[in-house]
């Protein structure tokens, strides 16, 4: 699943996803567009998704994330 699919599965707007992950809404927008994000941001997004879904979703399993290492 890609980030947009996870966002929809969680029932979040982009702003809600940003709040849940503790990142800026523009950063979520970048991630959704496939632009480069940090590992820290990817981890925060995955952690928020994991908490919402009640299961582990590592950032490495989110398709299409462009993570700069």
Rosetta blueprint (number, residue, H / E / L):
1 X L
2 X E
3 X H
4 X H
5 X H
6 X H
7 X H
8 X H
9 X H
10 X H
11 X L
12 X L
13 X L
14 X H
15 X H
16 X H
17 X H
18 X H
19 X H
20 X H
21 X H
22 X L
23 X L
24 X L
25 X H
26 X H
27 X H
28 X H
29 X H
30 X H
31 X H
32 X H
33 X L
34 X L
35 X L
36 X E
37 X E
38 X E
39 X H
40 X H
41 X H
42 X H
43 X H
44 X H
45 X H
46 X H
47 X H
48 X H
49 X H
50 X H
51 X H
52 X H
53 X H
54 X L
55 X L
56 X L
57 X L
58 X L
59 X H
60 X H
61 X H
62 X L
63 X E
64 X L
65 X L
66 X E
67 X E
68 X E
69 X L
